[in-house]
């Protein structure tokens, strides 16, 4: 089973602050959703075309968070470790990808 961690970067910290979500709660919900998606709907984990983070391919999935809001989350996999590097309230993949590629997180 993979370990899930939050990357220590400005974009993710700002996102959590803006959404008023603690790192612990966000990480726990992301972990539960990731494991559910891997088991039951692996087709919902997709790559972010043309995007790498420190040489690793970036993947993304939608994270239903509460009844009234969902997020999209970007992550990389390395050595049985899943590291969440970016999150956004923009759930349309095209817009999410644009926002991610504007950051310094993409090589």
Beta strands, then each sheet from edge to edge (+ up, - down):
strand 1: 3-6
strand 2: 46-53
strand 3: 56-66
strand 4: 69-78
strand 5: 81-88
sheet 1: 1+ 5+ 4- 3+ 2-
end
